[in-house]
Amino acid sequence: MASASFDGTVSIWEEEDDGMWDCTAQLEGHENEVKSVVWSMSGMLLASCGRDKSVWIWEYMMGESGGEEEFDCLAVLHGHSGDVKCIVFTKNNWQWGDDDEVLL
């Protein structure tokens, strides 16, 4: 699970065996409040957007042999003139080449 925060971070949470949730990573880079986060259907990409008028795309990389998981920023998209409040991954449905997902 991922959560957006007023402090400009995105927190990654994993459920423990006892049903409790543990914060396993905190992604930093937004200059202001993060408004929304969304996972791709594959679970390998995470996108975040916020009050700083940007969209960040993060790649999830599983740790090898039980090592720590990592998130790398693949891109920071600028161009909005106001807050970006909502994003979503959706199927392409063959509109732009292959049938991968697109970020709206």
C-alpha positions in Angstrom: 0.0 0.0 0.0 1.1 3.6 -0.6 0.0 6.8 1.1 0.4 10.4 0.1 1.4 13.0 2.7 1.1 16.7 3.4 4.9 16.7 4.1 5.7 15.9 0.4 6.5 12.3 0.9 5.0 9.0 -0.2 5.1 6.1 2.3 5.1 2.5 1.3 3.4 0.1 3.7 3.5 -3.7 4.0 1.2 -5.8 6.1 2.9 -8.0 8.7 1.9 -11.5 9.6 0.2 -10.2 12.8 -2.1 -7.9 10.7 -0.2 -4.7 11.6 1.2 -2.4 8.9 4.9 -1.4 8.7 6.3 1.6 6.8 9.1 0.0 4.7 10.0 3.0 2.5 9.5 6.7 2.2 9.9 8.3 -1.2 11.0 11.9 -1.2 11.2 14.5 -4.0 8.0 16.5 -4.2 8.4 20.1 -3.1 5.0 20.3 -1.5 1.9 18.2 -0.5 1.4 14.9 -2.4 -2.3 14.7 -3.4 -2.5 11.2 -4.9 -0.6 8.0 -5.4 -1.5 5.1 -7.6 0.0 1.7 -8.4 0.1 0.3 -12.0 -1.8 -2.9 -12.5 1.5 -4.9 -12.7 2.6 -3.4 -9.3 6.0 -2.4 -10.7 5.3 1.3 -11.2 4.0 3.8 -8.7 2.9 7.4 -9.7 2.5 10.3 -7.4 1.3 13.8 -8.0 0.9 17.0 -6.0 0.6 20.6 -5.2 4.0 21.2 -6.7 2.4 20.8 -10.2 4.4 17.6 -10.9 3.9 13.9 -11.5 6.6 11.5 -10.4 6.9 7.9 -11.7 8.7 5.4 -9.5 9.8 1.9 -10.4 9.6 -0.8 -7.7 12.5 -3.2 -7.7 12.3 -6.3 -5.5 15.3 -7.0 -3.4 17.4 -10.0 -4.5 17.4 -13.0 -2.2 15.2 -11.4 0.4 17.1 -8.1 0.4 15.6 -4.6 0.7 13.1 -3.4 -1.9 14.0 -0.2 -3.7 12.2 2.5 -5.6 13.9 4.5 -8.3 12.5 7.6 -9.8 12.1 7.1 -13.6 10.7 10.5 -14.5 9.4 13.8 -13.1 6.8 15.3 -15.4 6.3 19.1 -15.3 3.9 21.2 -17.4 0.7 21.7 -15.3 0.0 25.3 -14.3 -1.8 24.2 -11.1 -2.0 21.4 -8.6 -2.2 17.9 -9.9 -4.9 16.3 -7.8 -5.5 12.8 -9.3 -3.8 10.3 -11.5 -4.7 6.8 -12.6 -3.2 3.9 -14.6 -5.5 2.4 -17.1 -5.4 -0.1 -20.0 -4.4 1.3 -23.3 -6.9 -0.9 -25.2 -4.6 -0.8 -28.3 -5.2 2.9 -28.8 -1.5 3.8 -28.8 0.3 0.7 -30.1 0.7 -2.2 -27.7 -1.9 -3.0 -25.0 0.2 -1.6 -22.1 -1.1 0.8 -19.5 -1.2 4.5 -19.8 -1.1 7.1 -17.0 -3.9 9.7 -17.0 
